[in-house]
Each structure stands twice: as C-alpha cells, then as structure tokens.
Amino acid sequence: MSYPFLPGGIRLPEVSAGNRSTQVASKSHFTGHITFGEGHGRGVGLESNLEKKVALILRYAPTTVDLVEQQAFDWYDADGEYYTHYVDLVCRLRDGRRIGYAVRPIHRVSAGYEDELARVKHQSLSQGVFDDFRLFTERDVCPVALHNATHLHSVRIAEPDADQAAAEVIGMMRGVETIGVLRDRIGMEGTGLRAVVRHIGSGHLQLLRREKISETSQVIRVMALH
C-alpha cells in the first residue's frame, strides 16, 4: 500500500499478521496500533496500555527477531470440549524458539483464567506450537527496559547518511565507548545520536550495563557491520 498524495508516495505498513482483528476503539479501555520492523514495517494491534508496554519491551529485547499478536490456538478442557484462545503476543527469538505471552493486569488473573492458561501452555508445548508460554502482568514491566524500548522505537526510521557515518565510526571501535563520544565522532549532533541508538536496536552495539540509554551510557560492538 502507498499514499499517493505526496511526491514519491508513502509506503504504509504491512497489515497485521494476527489471526483476529483487534478493536479499533473502545469507551472502556485503551486501543491502539504500533508499527514494528525496518522500513515500512508491519502493524501490530493493541487492546490495552499494558499490551503496548509489553509489546515494546518484547520487540526490542536483543534476543527478539519478530513479534506478532493475537495468534489462535485451539485447546480443550477437562471434558474434552474445544475452545479458541487468542495468544496476545508471540515472540520469535534469534535461536528459533517461539514464546507465547498472555498479557493481563494482575487483578484480572482469576483461578479460572490461570487454569485455562495452564492447559493452553501444556497443550501448545506438547504440540510443538510454542517453546514456552508465559503470563505477563504489570508486575513484570521493567521501567528500564520500557524506557529503552520506547527510545529505540522512537528512532527506528532510518536516516541513511547518518546511519552510514555511524557504521563507519562503529566499525573502527576498539573496546568500550560512550554513546556521546560516538555521536561526536559522527559529527551530526542529534542525527548522529539517533544513528548510534539505532545500532543498539539492530544488535550491532550493546549497552555495557543495564541502565536507561543516555549519552553517558557505555557500549561495546558485538555484531559485525555489513
């Protein structure tokens, strides 16, 4: 899809890979849409603010390759009756594993819901659909991980000149440097800073410590640049 009313057009994100459509609007809870991936990316539908936070944290974890939402899984209860459970988020990791996540506020996690999740986990793992299945509540949201994921997402759009300059500077790195030093070597101020942060998101740079990304954060090069 493209938007034809600007010179050259704008390529719109690919449609969601979910097995059901998420709500577009609600009077009682948050709904939204977020785009992940390089270039035009792919849309992911969200039905709570907690889902948005979890999606950001999972998608920008260094081990994640892809994230999709609302994946259908048919499960059966103790009486053998079948139901469809829509798994809120599914991560595909660099090592090939697929991890399913149920996202729900802790006050809405009832005994009946826990029993359903236990059955979904046992059956989905037994069938090889997932390698693990987990419950993610607001208690699992790490403020540092959320801050960094939000930062990485805010700079995801490529800036080719700055990205190329950053790749050259990072390619000459030896040992540990701060983000601010790399930005200064690139010489493009804020544009250069965004390029450095994008290289963290792409996995070419890694934070030395678990901390909120800032100009003083130390990074190391961990992946060869192509």
C-alpha positions in Angstrom: 0.0 0.0 0.0 1.2 3.6 -0.6 -0.1 7.1 -0.1 -0.1 8.9 -3.4 -0.6 12.5 -2.4 3.0 13.3 -1.6 5.9 13.3 -4.1 7.1 9.7 -4.3 4.3 8.5 -2.0 4.5 7.0 1.4 4.6 3.2 1.8 2.2 2.2 4.5 2.9 -0.7 7.0 2.1 -4.2 6.1 -1.2 -5.4 7.6 -1.2 -7.2 11.0 -0.3 -10.9 11.0 -2.8 -11.6 13.8 -5.5 -14.2 13.4 -8.2 -11.8 14.6 -8.7 -8.1 14.3 -8.2 -6.0 17.4 -10.7 -3.4 18.5 -10.3 0.0 16.7 -11.9 1.9 19.5 -13.4 1.4 23.0 -15.1 3.6 25.6 -13.8 1.4 28.4 -10.1 0.7 27.6 -7.1 1.7 25.6 -6.8 0.5 22.0 -4.0 1.3 19.6 -1.8 0.3 16.7 2.0 0.2 16.6 4.4 -0.4 13.7 7.5 -2.6 14.2 10.3 -3.6 11.8 12.6 -1.9 9.4 11.4 0.3 6.5 7.6 0.5 6.3 7.3 -2.3 8.9 4.2 -4.2 9.9 1.3 -3.2 12.0 0.5 -4.7 15.4 -2.9 -4.1 17.0 -3.1 -3.5 20.8 -6.1 -3.6 23.1 -4.6 -2.2 26.4 -1.9 0.1 27.5 -0.3 -2.8 29.2 -0.1 -4.7 25.9 1.6 -1.7 24.3 4.2 -1.6 27.1 4.8 -5.4 26.8 4.9 -5.3 23.0 7.6 -2.6 23.1 9.7 -4.5 25.8 9.5 -7.8 23.9 10.1 -6.4 20.4 13.2 -4.5 21.4 14.7 -7.2 23.5 18.1 -8.2 22.0 17.0 -11.8 21.6 13.8 -11.0 19.6 13.6 -11.3 15.8 9.9 -10.8 15.3 6.7 -10.2 17.2 3.1 -10.9 16.2 -0.2 -10.6 18.1 -3.5 -12.5 18.5 -2.4 -15.9 17.4 -5.2 -18.5 17.6 -4.7 -21.8 19.5 -7.4 -24.4 19.9 -7.4 -26.1 23.3 -9.7 -28.4 25.2 -10.9 -28.5 28.8 -11.2 -31.4 31.2 -14.4 -32.5 29.4 -12.8 -32.6 26.0 -14.6 -29.5 24.8 -12.6 -27.3 22.4 -12.2 -23.5 22.6 -10.0 -21.0 20.8 -7.5 -19.0 22.9 -6.0 -15.9 21.2 -2.4 -15.6 22.4 -1.8 -11.9 22.9 1.8 -11.7 21.8 4.2 -14.3 20.2 7.9 -13.7 20.1 10.2 -15.4 17.6 13.8 -15.4 19.1 17.2 -15.4 17.4 17.7 -19.1 18.4 14.5 -20.1 16.7 12.3 -20.5 19.7 8.7 -19.2 19.8 7.4 -17.8 23.1 3.7 -17.1 23.6 2.5 -14.4 26.1 -0.8 -13.8 27.8 -0.9 -10.2 28.8 -3.3 -9.3 31.6 -3.5 -7.0 34.7 -2.9 -8.9 37.9 -6.3 -8.0 39.3 -8.0 -9.8 36.3 -6.0 -13.0 36.8 -8.5 -15.4 38.3 -8.2 -19.0 39.3 -10.2 -20.0 36.2 -8.0 -17.9 33.9 -4.9 -19.5 35.4 -6.3 -22.9 34.8 -7.1 -22.0 31.2 -3.5 -20.7 30.7 -2.1 -23.9 32.3 -4.0 -26.0 29.8 -3.0 -23.8 26.9 0.6 -24.0 27.9 0.7 -27.8 28.3 -1.1 -28.4 25.1 0.7 -25.9 23.0 4.1 -27.1 24.2 3.1 -30.7 23.7 2.1 -30.0 20.1 5.2 -28.0 19.4 3.3 -24.8 18.7 5.3 -22.9 21.3 8.6 -23.5 23.1 7.2 -21.7 26.2 4.0 -19.9 27.2 4.1 -17.2 29.9 1.8 -14.7 31.7 2.9 -11.1 31.6 1.4 -8.7 34.1 2.2 -5.1 35.1 4.4 -6.6 37.8 6.7 -7.9 35.1 7.2 -4.5 33.4 10.8 -3.3 34.0 11.0 0.5 33.9 14.5 0.4 32.4 13.5 -2.0 29.7 10.4 0.0 28.9 12.3 3.3 28.7 15.0 1.8 26.4 12.4 0.1 24.2 10.5 3.4 23.8 13.7 5.2 23.0 14.7 2.6 20.4 11.2 2.7 18.8 11.3 6.5 18.6 14.4 6.3 16.3 13.5 3.3 14.2 13.2 5.2 10.9 16.5 5.0 9.0 18.5 8.1 8.2 20.8 6.8 5.5 23.6 9.4 5.6 23.8 9.3 9.4 23.5 5.5 9.6 26.4 5.1 7.1 28.5 7.5 9.0 27.7 5.7 12.3 28.5 2.4 10.7 32.0 3.7 9.7 32.7 5.1 13.2 31.4 2.0 15.0 33.4 -0.2 12.6 36.6 1.4 13.9 35.7 0.9 17.6 38.2 -0.8 19.8 36.8 -1.6 23.2 34.3 0.5 25.2 33.0 3.9 24.2 30.1 6.1 25.4 27.2 7.0 23.1 28.1 10.6 23.4 31.7 10.0 22.1 30.4 8.1 19.2 28.0 10.8 18.4 30.7 13.4 18.4 32.9 11.3 16.1 30.0 11.1 13.6 29.6 14.9 13.8 25.9 15.2 13.1 24.6 16.1 16.6 21.1 14.8 17.2 21.0 13.0 13.9 24.2 11.2 14.8 22.9 10.3 18.2 19.8 8.7 16.7 22.0 6.7 14.4 24.1 5.4 17.3 20.9 4.3 19.2 19.6 2.6 16.0 22.8 0.5 16.1 21.9 -0.6 19.6 18.4 -1.6 18.3 19.9 -3.5 15.4 22.2 -5.5 17.7 25.5 -4.1 16.4 26.1 -2.2 19.7 25.3 -3.4 23.2 24.9 -1.5 26.5 27.7 -2.4 28.9 25.3 -2.1 31.9 21.6 -2.5 32.4 20.6 1.2 32.5 18.5 3.8 30.7 20.0 4.8 27.4 21.8 8.2 27.7 24.8 10.0 26.2 26.9 8.7 29.0 25.9 5.1 28.5 28.9 2.8 27.6 28.5 0.5 24.7 30.6 -2.3 23.0 30.4 -3.6 19.4 29.0 -7.1 19.4 28.0 -7.7 15.8 29.9 -7.2 12.6 28.7 -4.4 10.3 27.9 -5.3 6.7 
